[in-house]
Amino acid sequence: MDSMMPLQPADFIKHHQFGVLSTFSLSHPGYPFGSLVPYLLAEDGSIHIYISALAEHTKNIAANNKVALTISDADNSTNPAAEARITCLADITLSQQQEALQKLYQMKFSHAEQVLQLPGFQFYQLNLTAIRLIGGFGDIRWLSPDKLDLT
């Protein structure tokens, strides 16, 4: 990422495919639970994840649907803390677009065909409530989701 250019949040989210989903742990009350997940943008710009009914996240979401998805540029960096990142705070709900999302997921992810055949997986939609952007030194701010166009 060019440190002279301000981070464009929508472009950043569209460019990446994975983030760390954090939920409130049922197994360890009061603690967050995070793991790497692929995410998908629907045609309407909404963010979705595909998870199993058996997943720790699904159990946690059933008890508390407040989540965070952190997307970063740290993968190949020698100084990951200096790289851009965005955390999307959201209320997560079962998606109403299951069939359409399956088609998009299959086009975006090479492993999708195998995963889409597994029973008990569903898409969940992140209904954004706030966005924390860290674009680099001096570029740290909260953003309103209504100012973010992901279409």
Number of C-alpha atoms within 10 A of each C-alpha: 12 9 13 7 9 11 20 11 22 14 12 18 22 15 9 14 14 17 23 18 23 22 25 23 19 18 11 9 10 9 12 15 19 19 12 13 16 16 27 24 20 17 12 9 14 16 24 24 23 22 18 16 13 10 11 18 22 18 18 21 21 12 12 15 18 20 25 26 26 21 22 21 17 14 9 8 10 9 9 13 13 15 19 23 23 24 20 25 21 20 16 22 16 15 18 11 14 13 12 11 21 17 13 15 25 15 12 14 14 10 11 15 14 9 16 16 9 9 9 11 16 20 23 21 22 24 18 21 15 16 21 17 21 21 25 19 10 7 12 15 11 13 15 11 16 9 9 15 12 18 11
